Structure formats: C-alpha cells, structure tokens
C-alpha cells in the first residue's frame, strides 16, 4: 500500500463510515493506471469496449489490433483501413465512424494527445468530448484508469449509482446530481472511493470474500 493510498483510505474512513466498512471488507488496493501503449491506444480501446461485455470487446479489440503491424494501430493506418476490414474485425458501423473521427483529429493535429497529461481534469474532458463517440463517462474512465487522476467522480456510471443505493439503503437509485452531492465528502480522493464502490457490487449481497 502506497503512502498516497493510505492517505486516501484514512480520509475516506474518517468522512464516510459506510464506505469505511466497504474498504475493510475489500482489503485490497486499486490497481495502478494502465501505462502500456499510448493515449491513442487507450481511447481506441475505450471506444471498442463501449456497451459490450468484456469478453466480446476483448475479442473485437484483438482482431482489430491484428490488422496492423506489431498489433499496434496508428491513427493514419486506421484511416487507411477499409470499412470492410474493420467490419470483419467485428466493429459496428457506428464504432467505425467513431474510430475514424478520433483518428482524423489525431492525424490533422486538432486533437494533440501528447500533452493531455499536463491538463486539468475539466480541460481534458472538454478536449475529448469533441470526438464522436467519446462522452463524459468515457473521458472519466480515461482519467481514472489511464492517467491515474485521484479525484474523479463518474456521476453517470450506473455501477456507482447502484453501489450507492445498496450501500446507503436508498429506496431509489440516485440521480447523477445525488452522486455528486454525496461524493463531495470523498474529495480529493473520489477515484479511490469509486473503486471501492464498484468492488462492493462483486457479490449479489454487496459482501466481499
């Protein structure tokens, strides 16, 4: 457990006893951010994985990657790939359009990705939601799991909403505004709080082995 994680856990236990009980049951720390590959690779993966089961998405992502040298798609290569080949990898027409829009913006320089890590969270969200198929939730996942930003609260995430409803015994699933209001006390460690909330759903009764 790193010093930063210990600090986050100490804060969350102090301000939220309900979350503190979940943390005690999980007994694990969040994984480190995914640093392999480029930011472009991470965004391509996020688009492919949208609205699919993990297994199906992984298969499509693998087939897509195999279209390119060393299994590493590059923006200019994706733009040069035929729709037929992309559909053959399992991509829908809609996602092909999303990948082409992302790739075109990278190639023409209107979406410079190299400097994203130096921008604040809100600026990154504003930057990336201009791309077709990349919404606020997708960028929040990018912030959390690619850039390792510590204070991201994905208020639109159904898993977070369901976990909050269960953990706090709410009659109805909270709306995004309710998630923001409740999550205010988690700051500046909302990312860690959300990871534990997701883990609390791993069993049907919310308990973890």
Secondary structure as UniProt FT lines:
FT   HELIX           3..15
FT   HELIX           17..26
FT   HELIX           39..49
FT   TURN            50..51
FT   HELIX           54..65
FT   TURN            66..67
FT   HELIX           69..71
FT   HELIX           75..80
FT   HELIX           83..88
FT   TURN            89..90
FT   HELIX           93..108
FT   TURN            114..115
FT   HELIX           116..118
FT   HELIX           121..128
FT   TURN            129..130
FT   TURN            132..133
FT   HELIX           136..145
FT   TURN            155..156
FT   HELIX           158..167
FT   TURN            168..169
FT   HELIX           176..183
FT   HELIX           184..186
FT   TURN            187..188
FT   HELIX           190..199
FT   TURN            200..201
FT   TURN            204..205
//
